[in-house]
Amino acid sequence: MCLAIPGKILEITGNQALVDFDGIQQKIIIALIQNPEIGKYVVVHAGYAIEQINEEEAMEAIEQWKEIAEDQDLDLTDML
């Protein structure tokens, strides 16, 4: 099973990016996606961006992750 969480690219340095996951920022590897851009959303699994998605899809997925975290009495940081 793949757990992948969307985040917004804030900055890019080489093959790494700083990504914001609804207020939580982490560095990830972006070498697996084509043409990553600051301000775009990516789906991240195990520290790697695996797909770019549009903002609407990202917001919908983030809301679903928040609901899952709330149902399980977890913080979003527990899932990253």
PyMOL Python script that loads the backbone (N, CA, C, O; Angstrom):
from pymol import cmd

cmd.read_pdbstr("""\
ATOM      1  N   MET A   1       0.834  -1.175   0.000  1.00  0.00           N
ATOM      2  CA  MET A   1       0.000   0.000   0.000  1.00  0.00           C
ATOM      3  C   MET A   1       0.877   1.235   0.000  1.00  0.00           C
ATOM      4  O   MET A   1       1.865   1.306   0.730  1.00  0.00           O
ATOM      5  N   CYS A   2       0.519   2.191  -0.806  1.00  0.00           N
ATOM      6  CA  CYS A   2       1.293   3.420  -0.931  1.00  0.00           C
ATOM      7  C   CYS A   2       0.555   4.556  -0.238  1.00  0.00           C
ATOM      8  O   CYS A   2      -0.584   4.868  -0.588  1.00  0.00           O
ATOM      9  N   LEU A   3       1.192   5.165   0.729  1.00  0.00           N
ATOM     10  CA  LEU A   3       0.644   6.358   1.359  1.00  0.00           C
ATOM     11  C   LEU A   3       1.399   7.543   0.789  1.00  0.00           C
ATOM     12  O   LEU A   3       2.599   7.691   1.018  1.00  0.00           O
ATOM     13  N   ALA A   4       0.708   8.376   0.057  1.00  0.00           N
ATOM     14  CA  ALA A   4       1.333   9.529  -0.565  1.00  0.00           C
ATOM     15  C   ALA A   4       0.546  10.781  -0.179  1.00  0.00           C
ATOM     16  O   ALA A   4      -0.684  10.795  -0.211  1.00  0.00           O
ATOM     17  N   ILE A   5       1.278  11.821   0.183  1.00  0.00           N
ATOM     18  CA  ILE A   5       0.669  13.040   0.684  1.00  0.00           C
ATOM     19  C   ILE A   5       1.053  14.205  -0.223  1.00  0.00           C
ATOM     20  O   ILE A   5       2.222  14.333  -0.590  1.00  0.00           O
ATOM     21  N   PRO A   6       0.101  15.054  -0.592  1.00  0.00           N
ATOM     22  CA  PRO A   6       0.427  16.188  -1.454  1.00  0.00           C
ATOM     23  C   PRO A   6       1.027  17.351  -0.667  1.00  0.00           C
ATOM     24  O   PRO A   6       0.688  17.578   0.494  1.00  0.00           O
ATOM     25  N   GLY A   7       1.917  18.073  -1.321  1.00  0.00           N
ATOM     26  CA  GLY A   7       2.512  19.260  -0.730  1.00  0.00           C
ATOM     27  C   GLY A   7       2.862  20.256  -1.819  1.00  0.00           C
ATOM     28  O   GLY A   7       2.924  19.911  -2.999  1.00  0.00           O
ATOM     29  N   LYS A   8       3.091  21.498  -1.410  1.00  0.00           N
ATOM     30  CA  LYS A   8       3.384  22.590  -2.331  1.00  0.00           C
ATOM     31  C   LYS A   8       4.877  22.895  -2.309  1.00  0.00           C
ATOM     32  O   LYS A   8       5.466  23.066  -1.242  1.00  0.00           O
ATOM     33  N   ILE A   9       5.486  22.962  -3.487  1.00  0.00           N
ATOM     34  CA  ILE A   9       6.915  23.263  -3.587  1.00  0.00           C
ATOM     35  C   ILE A   9       7.153  24.727  -3.245  1.00  0.00           C
ATOM     36  O   ILE A   9       6.564  25.621  -3.853  1.00  0.00           O
ATOM     37  N   LEU A  10       8.024  24.964  -2.263  1.00  0.00           N
ATOM     38  CA  LEU A  10       8.366  26.321  -1.841  1.00  0.00           C
ATOM     39  C   LEU A  10       9.680  26.802  -2.443  1.00  0.00           C
ATOM     40  O   LEU A  10       9.809  27.966  -2.822  1.00  0.00           O
ATOM     41  N   GLU A  11      10.649  25.902  -2.529  1.00  0.00           N
ATOM     42  CA  GLU A  11      11.939  26.246  -3.128  1.00  0.00           C
ATOM     43  C   GLU A  11      12.591  24.990  -3.678  1.00  0.00           C
ATOM     44  O   GLU A  11      12.323  23.876  -3.227  1.00  0.00           O
ATOM     45  N   ILE A  12      13.456  25.199  -4.664  1.00  0.00           N
ATOM     46  CA  ILE A  12      14.133  24.082  -5.323  1.00  0.00           C
ATOM     47  C   ILE A  12      15.631  24.329  -5.292  1.00  0.00           C
ATOM     48  O   ILE A  12      16.105  25.419  -5.610  1.00  0.00           O
ATOM     49  N   THR A  13      16.373  23.286  -4.899  1.00  0.00           N
ATOM     50  CA  THR A  13      17.828  23.324  -4.898  1.00  0.00           C
ATOM     51  C   THR A  13      18.310  22.008  -5.492  1.00  0.00           C
ATOM     52  O   THR A  13      18.262  20.969  -4.834  1.00  0.00           O
ATOM     53  N   GLY A  14      18.777  22.056  -6.741  1.00  0.00           N
ATOM     54  CA  GLY A  14      19.230  20.836  -7.400  1.00  0.00           C
ATOM     55  C   GLY A  14      18.078  19.864  -7.556  1.00  0.00           C
ATOM     56  O   GLY A  14      17.032  20.201  -8.111  1.00  0.00           O
ATOM     57  N   ASN A  15      18.289  18.628  -7.049  1.00  0.00           N
ATOM     58  CA  ASN A  15      17.220  17.623  -7.155  1.00  0.00           C
ATOM     59  C   ASN A  15      16.400  17.516  -5.867  1.00  0.00           C
ATOM     60  O   ASN A  15      15.693  16.531  -5.652  1.00  0.00           O
ATOM     61  N   GLN A  16      16.503  18.537  -5.014  1.00  0.00           N
ATOM     62  CA  GLN A  16      15.711  18.576  -3.794  1.00  0.00           C
ATOM     63  C   GLN A  16      14.793  19.788  -3.792  1.00  0.00           C
ATOM     64  O   GLN A  16      15.055  20.784  -4.465  1.00  0.00           O
ATOM     65  N   ALA A  17      13.726  19.688  -3.034  1.00  0.00           N
ATOM     66  CA  ALA A  17      12.805  20.815  -2.886  1.00  0.00           C
ATOM     67  C   ALA A  17      12.336  20.888  -1.437  1.00  0.00           C
ATOM     68  O   ALA A  17      12.220  19.872  -0.752  1.00  0.00           O
ATOM     69  N   LEU A  18      12.072  22.095  -0.994  1.00  0.00           N
ATOM     70  CA  LEU A  18      11.413  22.298   0.282  1.00  0.00           C
ATOM     71  C   LEU A  18       9.925  22.351  -0.026  1.00  0.00           C
ATOM     72  O   LEU A  18       9.472  23.160  -0.835  1.00  0.00           O
ATOM     73  N   VAL A  19       9.174  21.477   0.632  1.00  0.00           N
ATOM     74  CA  VAL A  19       7.745  21.331   0.340  1.00  0.00           C
ATOM     75  C   VAL A  19       6.945  21.590   1.608  1.00  0.00           C
ATOM     76  O   VAL A  19       7.328  21.175   2.702  1.00  0.00           O
ATOM     77  N   ASP A  20       5.822  22.287   1.436  1.00  0.00           N
ATOM     78  CA  ASP A  20       4.924  22.578   2.545  1.00  0.00           C
ATOM     79  C   ASP A  20       3.746  21.607   2.514  1.00  0.00           C
ATOM     80  O   ASP A  20       3.013  21.521   1.529  1.00  0.00           O
ATOM     81  N   PHE A  21       3.587  20.883   3.614  1.00  0.00           N
ATOM     82  CA  PHE A  21       2.470  19.957   3.785  1.00  0.00           C
ATOM     83  C   PHE A  21       1.514  20.565   4.802  1.00  0.00           C
ATOM     84  O   PHE A  21       1.528  20.190   5.975  1.00  0.00           O
ATOM     85  N   ASP A  22       0.684  21.501   4.355  1.00  0.00           N
ATOM     86  CA  ASP A  22      -0.299  22.147   5.225  1.00  0.00           C
ATOM     87  C   ASP A  22       0.347  22.695   6.499  1.00  0.00           C
ATOM     88  O   ASP A  22      -0.145  22.462   7.603  1.00  0.00           O
ATOM     89  N   GLY A  23       1.445  23.421   6.337  1.00  0.00           N
ATOM     90  CA  GLY A  23       2.123  24.050   7.471  1.00  0.00           C
ATOM     91  C   GLY A  23       3.352  23.325   7.968  1.00  0.00           C
ATOM     92  O   GLY A  23       4.122  23.883   8.750  1.00  0.00           O
ATOM     93  N   ILE A  24       3.552  22.109   7.537  1.00  0.00           N
ATOM     94  CA  ILE A  24       4.740  21.335   7.908  1.00  0.00           C
ATOM     95  C   ILE A  24       5.669  21.321   6.703  1.00  0.00           C
ATOM     96  O   ILE A  24       5.280  20.900   5.614  1.00  0.00           O
ATOM     97  N   GLN A  25       6.901  21.784   6.905  1.00  0.00           N
ATOM     98  CA  GLN A  25       7.836  21.866   5.788  1.00  0.00           C
ATOM     99  C   GLN A  25       8.919  20.796   5.909  1.00  0.00           C
ATOM    100  O   GLN A  25       9.491  20.579   6.977  1.00  0.00           O
ATOM    101  N   GLN A  26       9.182  20.134   4.778  1.00  0.00           N
ATOM    102  CA  GLN A  26      10.219  19.103   4.727  1.00  0.00           C
ATOM    103  C   GLN A  26      10.918  19.161   3.388  1.00  0.00           C
ATOM    104  O   GLN A  26      10.344  19.581   2.383  1.00  0.00           O
ATOM    105  N   LYS A  27      12.181  18.727   3.390  1.00  0.00           N
ATOM    106  CA  LYS A  27      12.906  18.596   2.135  1.00  0.00           C
ATOM    107  C   LYS A  27      12.612  17.230   1.545  1.00  0.00           C
ATOM    108  O   LYS A  27      12.551  16.226   2.255  1.00  0.00           O
ATOM    109  N   ILE A  28      12.432  17.212   0.231  1.00  0.00           N
ATOM    110  CA  ILE A  28      12.153  15.968  -0.475  1.00  0.00           C
ATOM    111  C   ILE A  28      13.003  15.896  -1.737  1.00  0.00           C
ATOM    112  O   ILE A  28      13.617  16.885  -2.138  1.00  0.00           O
ATOM    113  N   ILE A  29      13.036  14.732  -2.356  1.00  0.00           N
ATOM    114  CA  ILE A  29      13.743  14.537  -3.617  1.00  0.00           C
ATOM    115  C   ILE A  29      12.742  14.720  -4.755  1.00  0.00           C
ATOM    116  O   ILE A  29      11.646  14.162  -4.715  1.00  0.00           O
ATOM    117  N   ILE A  30      13.116  15.499  -5.767  1.00  0.00           N
ATOM    118  CA  ILE A  30      12.226  15.754  -6.900  1.00  0.00           C
ATOM    119  C   ILE A  30      12.770  15.184  -8.205  1.00  0.00           C
ATOM    120  O   ILE A  30      12.279  15.525  -9.282  1.00  0.00           O
ATOM    121  N   ALA A  31      13.771  14.325  -8.119  1.00  0.00           N
ATOM    122  CA  ALA A  31      14.430  13.783  -9.313  1.00  0.00           C
ATOM    123  C   ALA A  31      13.519  12.897 -10.163  1.00  0.00           C
ATOM    124  O   ALA A  31      13.823  12.662 -11.333  1.00  0.00           O
ATOM    125  N   LEU A  32      12.425  12.406  -9.616  1.00  0.00           N
ATOM    126  CA  LEU A  32      11.559  11.477 -10.343  1.00  0.00           C
ATOM    127  C   LEU A  32      10.463  12.157 -11.158  1.00  0.00           C
ATOM    128  O   LEU A  32       9.743  11.492 -11.902  1.00  0.00           O
ATOM    129  N   ILE A  33      10.332  13.477 -11.023  1.00  0.00           N
ATOM    130  CA  ILE A  33       9.286  14.176 -11.775  1.00  0.00           C
ATOM    131  C   ILE A  33       9.908  15.134 -12.774  1.00  0.00           C
ATOM    132  O   ILE A  33      11.029  15.608 -12.587  1.00  0.00           O
ATOM    133  N   GLN A  34       9.166  15.412 -13.839  1.00  0.00           N
ATOM    134  CA  GLN A  34       9.645  16.321 -14.874  1.00  0.00           C
ATOM    135  C   GLN A  34       9.195  17.748 -14.591  1.00  0.00           C
ATOM    136  O   GLN A  34       8.052  17.989 -14.203  1.00  0.00           O
ATOM    137  N   ASN A  35      10.097  18.673 -14.789  1.00  0.00           N
ATOM    138  CA  ASN A  35       9.805  20.112 -14.719  1.00  0.00           C
ATOM    139  C   ASN A  35       9.123  20.561 -13.428  1.00  0.00           C
ATOM    140  O   ASN A  35       8.083  21.217 -13.484  1.00  0.00           O
ATOM    141  N   PRO A  36       9.687  20.221 -12.267  1.00  0.00           N
ATOM    142  CA  PRO A  36       9.088  20.723 -11.023  1.00  0.00           C
ATOM    143  C   PRO A  36       9.231  22.243 -10.964  1.00  0.00           C
ATOM    144  O   PRO A  36      10.233  22.800 -11.412  1.00  0.00           O
ATOM    145  N   GLU A  37       8.218  22.905 -10.408  1.00  0.00           N
ATOM    146  CA  GLU A  37       8.227  24.357 -10.323  1.00  0.00           C
ATOM    147  C   GLU A  37       7.773  24.810  -8.944  1.00  0.00           C
ATOM    148  O   GLU A  37       6.921  24.175  -8.321  1.00  0.00           O
ATOM    149  N   ILE A  38       8.347  25.912  -8.473  1.00  0.00           N
ATOM    150  CA  ILE A  38       7.917  26.522  -7.226  1.00  0.00           C
ATOM    151  C   ILE A  38       6.444  26.901  -7.369  1.00  0.00           C
ATOM    152  O   ILE A  38       6.024  27.449  -8.389  1.00  0.00           O
ATOM    153  N   GLY A  39       5.675  26.600  -6.332  1.00  0.00           N
ATOM    154  CA  GLY A  39       4.251  26.903  -6.334  1.00  0.00           C
ATOM    155  C   GLY A  39       3.377  25.768  -6.821  1.00  0.00           C
ATOM    156  O   GLY A  39       2.159  25.808  -6.646  1.00  0.00           O
ATOM    157  N   LYS A  40       3.976  24.754  -7.431  1.00  0.00           N
ATOM    158  CA  LYS A  40       3.218  23.601  -7.915  1.00  0.00           C
ATOM    159  C   LYS A  40       3.080  22.567  -6.794  1.00  0.00           C
ATOM    160  O   LYS A  40       3.844  22.577  -5.828  1.00  0.00           O
ATOM    161  N   TYR A  41       2.107  21.686  -6.937  1.00  0.00           N
ATOM    162  CA  TYR A  41       1.864  20.638  -5.950  1.00  0.00           C
ATOM    163  C   TYR A  41       2.393  19.306  -6.451  1.00  0.00           C
ATOM    164  O   TYR A  41       2.298  18.978  -7.634  1.00  0.00           O
ATOM    165  N   VAL A  42       2.953  18.549  -5.517  1.00  0.00           N
ATOM    166  CA  VAL A  42       3.470  17.219  -5.823  1.00  0.00           C
ATOM    167  C   VAL A  42       2.934  16.230  -4.798  1.00  0.00           C
ATOM    168  O   VAL A  42       2.641  16.589  -3.657  1.00  0.00           O
ATOM    169  N   VAL A  43       2.815  14.987  -5.226  1.00  0.00           N
ATOM    170  CA  VAL A  43       2.451  13.900  -4.329  1.00  0.00           C
ATOM    171  C   VAL A  43       3.764  13.265  -3.882  1.00  0.00           C
ATOM    172  O   VAL A  43       4.610  12.921  -4.707  1.00  0.00           O
ATOM    173  N   VAL A  44       3.924  13.112  -2.567  1.00  0.00           N
ATOM    174  CA  VAL A  44       5.187  12.650  -1.999  1.00  0.00           C
ATOM    175  C   VAL A  44       4.995  11.328  -1.272  1.00  0.00           C
ATOM    176  O   VAL A  44       4.079  11.172  -0.465  1.00  0.00           O
ATOM    177  N   HIS A  45       5.871  10.382  -1.571  1.00  0.00           N
ATOM    178  CA  HIS A  45       5.893   9.083  -0.895  1.00  0.00           C
ATOM    179  C   HIS A  45       7.324   8.778  -0.505  1.00  0.00           C
ATOM    180  O   HIS A  45       8.224   8.822  -1.343  1.00  0.00           O
ATOM    181  N   ALA A  46       7.535   8.469   0.758  1.00  0.00           N
ATOM    182  CA  ALA A  46       8.854   8.074   1.279  1.00  0.00           C
ATOM    183  C   ALA A  46       9.934   9.098   0.937  1.00  0.00           C
ATOM    184  O   ALA A  46      11.077   8.734   0.660  1.00  0.00           O
ATOM    185  N   GLY A  47       9.566  10.380   0.957  1.00  0.00           N
ATOM    186  CA  GLY A  47      10.545  11.436   0.728  1.00  0.00           C
ATOM    187  C   GLY A  47      10.806  11.774  -0.726  1.00  0.00           C
ATOM    188  O   GLY A  47      11.666  12.604  -1.022  1.00  0.00           O
ATOM    189  N   TYR A  48      10.079  11.146  -1.640  1.00  0.00           N
ATOM    190  CA  TYR A  48      10.246  11.387  -3.075  1.00  0.00           C
ATOM    191  C   TYR A  48       8.954  11.922  -3.674  1.00  0.00           C
ATOM    192  O   TYR A  48       7.875  11.394  -3.406  1.00  0.00           O
ATOM    193  N   ALA A  49       9.063  12.972  -4.486  1.00  0.00           N
ATOM    194  CA  ALA A  49       7.915  13.426  -5.259  1.00  0.00           C
ATOM    195  C   ALA A  49       7.701  12.404  -6.368  1.00  0.00           C
ATOM    196  O   ALA A  49       8.621  12.108  -7.131  1.00  0.00           O
ATOM    197  N   ILE A  50       6.493  11.868  -6.458  1.00  0.00           N
ATOM    198  CA  ILE A  50       6.230  10.826  -7.454  1.00  0.00           C
ATOM    199  C   ILE A  50       5.275  11.280  -8.550  1.00  0.00           C
ATOM    200  O   ILE A  50       5.113  10.597  -9.562  1.00  0.00           O
ATOM    201  N   GLU A  51       4.637  12.447  -8.346  1.00  0.00           N
ATOM    202  CA  GLU A  51       3.687  12.937  -9.338  1.00  0.00           C
ATOM    203  C   GLU A  51       3.380  14.405  -9.055  1.00  0.00           C
ATOM    204  O   GLU A  51       3.372  14.831  -7.901  1.00  0.00           O
ATOM    205  N   GLN A  52       3.129  15.175 -10.114  1.00  0.00           N
ATOM    206  CA  GLN A  52       2.628  16.528  -9.957  1.00  0.00           C
ATOM    207  C   GLN A  52       1.116  16.499 -10.114  1.00  0.00           C
ATOM    208  O   GLN A  52       0.587  15.781 -10.962  1.00  0.00           O
ATOM    209  N   ILE A  53       0.418  17.288  -9.290  1.00  0.00           N
ATOM    210  CA  ILE A  53      -1.041  17.366  -9.381  1.00  0.00           C
ATOM    211  C   ILE A  53      -1.453  18.831  -9.351  1.00  0.00           C
ATOM    212  O   ILE A  53      -0.672  19.702  -8.969  1.00  0.00           O
ATOM    213  N   ASN A  54      -2.692  19.089  -9.761  1.00  0.00           N
ATOM    214  CA  ASN A  54      -3.154  20.479  -9.735  1.00  0.00           C
ATOM    215  C   ASN A  54      -3.614  20.848  -8.322  1.00  0.00           C
ATOM    216  O   ASN A  54      -3.795  19.981  -7.466  1.00  0.00           O
ATOM    217  N   GLU A  55      -3.797  22.130  -8.100  1.00  0.00           N
ATOM    218  CA  GLU A  55      -4.128  22.629  -6.763  1.00  0.00           C
ATOM    219  C   GLU A  55      -5.444  22.072  -6.242  1.00  0.00           C
ATOM    220  O   GLU A  55      -5.560  21.759  -5.057  1.00  0.00           O
ATOM    221  N   GLU A  56      -6.428  21.947  -7.109  1.00  0.00           N
ATOM    222  CA  GLU A  56      -7.733  21.425  -6.682  1.00  0.00           C
ATOM    223  C   GLU A  56      -7.609  19.997  -6.143  1.00  0.00           C
ATOM    224  O   GLU A  56      -8.157  19.674  -5.088  1.00  0.00           O
ATOM    225  N   GLU A  57      -6.886  19.149  -6.874  1.00  0.00           N
ATOM    226  CA  GLU A  57      -6.666  17.763  -6.415  1.00  0.00           C
ATOM    227  C   GLU A  57      -5.901  17.748  -5.096  1.00  0.00           C
ATOM    228  O   GLU A  57      -6.205  16.959  -4.201  1.00  0.00           O
ATOM    229  N   ALA A  58      -4.908  18.625  -4.984  1.00  0.00           N
ATOM    230  CA  ALA A  58      -4.093  18.684  -3.769  1.00  0.00           C
ATOM    231  C   ALA A  58      -4.938  19.076  -2.563  1.00  0.00           C
ATOM    232  O   ALA A  58      -4.840  18.451  -1.507  1.00  0.00           O
ATOM    233  N   MET A  59      -5.766  20.107  -2.714  1.00  0.00           N
ATOM    234  CA  MET A  59      -6.601  20.567  -1.597  1.00  0.00           C
ATOM    235  C   MET A  59      -7.589  19.491  -1.163  1.00  0.00           C
ATOM    236  O   MET A  59      -7.829  19.310   0.031  1.00  0.00           O
ATOM    237  N   GLU A  60      -8.158  18.783  -2.124  1.00  0.00           N
ATOM    238  CA  GLU A  60      -9.084  17.703  -1.804  1.00  0.00           C
ATOM    239  C   GLU A  60      -8.376  16.589  -1.024  1.00  0.00           C
ATOM    240  O   GLU A  60      -8.902  16.089  -0.029  1.00  0.00           O
ATOM    241  N   ALA A  61      -7.192  16.210  -1.480  1.00  0.00           N
ATOM    242  CA  ALA A  61      -6.433  15.152  -0.799  1.00  0.00           C
ATOM    243  C   ALA A  61      -5.995  15.592   0.597  1.00  0.00           C
ATOM    244  O   ALA A  61      -6.043  14.801   1.538  1.00  0.00           O
ATOM    245  N   ILE A  62      -5.570  16.844   0.736  1.00  0.00           N
ATOM    246  CA  ILE A  62      -5.147  17.349   2.053  1.00  0.00           C
ATOM    247  C   ILE A  62      -6.318  17.283   3.028  1.00  0.00           C
ATOM    248  O   ILE A  62      -6.142  16.877   4.177  1.00  0.00           O
ATOM    249  N   GLU A  63      -7.505  17.676   2.584  1.00  0.00           N
ATOM    250  CA  GLU A  63      -8.683  17.603   3.455  1.00  0.00           C
ATOM    251  C   GLU A  63      -8.982  16.158   3.856  1.00  0.00           C
ATOM    252  O   GLU A  63      -9.361  15.899   4.998  1.00  0.00           O
ATOM    253  N   GLN A  64      -8.815  15.226   2.935  1.00  0.00           N
ATOM    254  CA  GLN A  64      -9.032  13.814   3.257  1.00  0.00           C
ATOM    255  C   GLN A  64      -8.007  13.330   4.273  1.00  0.00           C
ATOM    256  O   GLN A  64      -8.352  12.587   5.192  1.00  0.00           O
ATOM    257  N   TRP A  65      -6.740  13.744   4.119  1.00  0.00           N
ATOM    258  CA  TRP A  65      -5.711  13.354   5.083  1.00  0.00           C
ATOM    259  C   TRP A  65      -6.012  13.930   6.463  1.00  0.00           C
ATOM    260  O   TRP A  65      -5.796  13.265   7.476  1.00  0.00           O
ATOM    261  N   LYS A  66      -6.509  15.162   6.505  1.00  0.00           N
ATOM    262  CA  LYS A  66      -6.870  15.771   7.791  1.00  0.00           C
ATOM    263  C   LYS A  66      -7.984  14.971   8.466  1.00  0.00           C
ATOM    264  O   LYS A  66      -7.939  14.742   9.675  1.00  0.00           O
ATOM    265  N   GLU A  67      -8.973  14.550   7.695  1.00  0.00           N
ATOM    266  CA  GLU A  67     -10.072  13.753   8.242  1.00  0.00           C
ATOM    267  C   GLU A  67      -9.560  12.417   8.786  1.00  0.00           C
ATOM    268  O   GLU A  67      -9.970  11.985   9.863  1.00  0.00           O
ATOM    269  N   ILE A  68      -8.674  11.774   8.047  1.00  0.00           N
ATOM    270  CA  ILE A  68      -8.094  10.509   8.507  1.00  0.00           C
ATOM    271  C   ILE A  68      -7.327  10.723   9.807  1.00  0.00           C
ATOM    272  O   ILE A  68      -7.471   9.949  10.754  1.00  0.00           O
ATOM    273  N   ALA A  69      -6.517  11.768   9.848  1.00  0.00           N
ATOM    274  CA  ALA A  69      -5.735  12.062  11.050  1.00  0.00           C
ATOM    275  C   ALA A  69      -6.661  12.316  12.236  1.00  0.00           C
ATOM    276  O   ALA A  69      -6.414  11.823  13.337  1.00  0.00           O
ATOM    277  N   GLU A  70      -7.726  13.085  12.011  1.00  0.00           N
ATOM    278  CA  GLU A  70      -8.664  13.383  13.082  1.00  0.00           C
ATOM    279  C   GLU A  70      -9.371  12.117  13.563  1.00  0.00           C
ATOM    280  O   GLU A  70      -9.508  11.905  14.768  1.00  0.00           O
ATOM    281  N   ASP A  71      -9.814  11.283  12.641  1.00  0.00           N
ATOM    282  CA  ASP A  71     -10.492  10.033  12.996  1.00  0.00           C
ATOM    283  C   ASP A  71      -9.594   9.100  13.803  1.00  0.00           C
ATOM    284  O   ASP A  71     -10.066   8.367  14.672  1.00  0.00           O
ATOM    285  N   GLN A  72      -8.297   9.135  13.508  1.00  0.00           N
ATOM    286  CA  GLN A  72      -7.347   8.256  14.187  1.00  0.00           C
ATOM    287  C   GLN A  72      -6.670   8.938  15.382  1.00  0.00           C
ATOM    288  O   GLN A  72      -5.773   8.371  16.005  1.00  0.00           O
ATOM    289  N   ASP A  73      -7.115  10.164  15.693  1.00  0.00           N
ATOM    290  CA  ASP A  73      -6.538  10.955  16.784  1.00  0.00           C
ATOM    291  C   ASP A  73      -5.029  11.144  16.592  1.00  0.00           C
ATOM    292  O   ASP A  73      -4.244  11.001  17.529  1.00  0.00           O
ATOM    293  N   LEU A  74      -4.650  11.467  15.355  1.00  0.00           N
ATOM    294  CA  LEU A  74      -3.257  11.703  15.003  1.00  0.00           C
ATOM    295  C   LEU A  74      -3.083  13.137  14.547  1.00  0.00           C
ATOM    296  O   LEU A  74      -4.047  13.817  14.193  1.00  0.00           O
ATOM    297  N   ASP A  75      -1.849  13.582  14.560  1.00  0.00           N
ATOM    298  CA  ASP A  75      -1.471  14.864  13.990  1.00  0.00           C
ATOM    299  C   ASP A  75      -0.943  14.577  12.592  1.00  0.00           C
ATOM    300  O   ASP A  75      -0.412  13.493  12.351  1.00  0.00           O
ATOM    301  N   LEU A  76      -1.075  15.515  11.671  1.00  0.00           N
ATOM    302  CA  LEU A  76      -0.580  15.306  10.310  1.00  0.00           C
ATOM    303  C   LEU A  76       0.909  14.965  10.325  1.00  0.00           C
ATOM    304  O   LEU A  76       1.378  14.229   9.457  1.00  0.00           O
ATOM    305  N   THR A  77       1.659  15.488  11.298  1.00  0.00           N
ATOM    306  CA  THR A  77       3.096  15.183  11.372  1.00  0.00           C
ATOM    307  C   THR A  77       3.340  13.696  11.621  1.00  0.00           C
ATOM    308  O   THR A  77       4.394  13.179  11.249  1.00  0.00           O
ATOM    309  N   ASP A  78       2.400  13.007  12.237  1.00  0.00           N
ATOM    310  CA  ASP A  78       2.547  11.566  12.465  1.00  0.00           C
ATOM    311  C   ASP A  78       2.512  10.788  11.166  1.00  0.00           C
ATOM    312  O   ASP A  78       2.989   9.655  11.102  1.00  0.00           O
ATOM    313  N   MET A  79       1.948  11.391  10.128  1.00  0.00           N
ATOM    314  CA  MET A  79       1.798  10.703   8.843  1.00  0.00           C
ATOM    315  C   MET A  79       2.921  11.000   7.873  1.00  0.00           C
ATOM    316  O   MET A  79       3.046  10.320   6.855  1.00  0.00           O
ATOM    317  N   LEU A  80       3.739  11.994   8.161  1.00  0.00           N
ATOM    318  CA  LEU A  80       4.813  12.347   7.230  1.00  0.00           C
ATOM    319  C   LEU A  80       6.063  11.560   7.481  1.00  0.00           C
ATOM    320  O   LEU A  80       7.058  11.742   6.780  1.00  0.00           O
TER     321      LEU A  80
END
""", "prot")
cmd.dss("prot")
cmd.show_as("cartoon", "prot")
cmd.util.cbc("prot")
cmd.orient("prot")
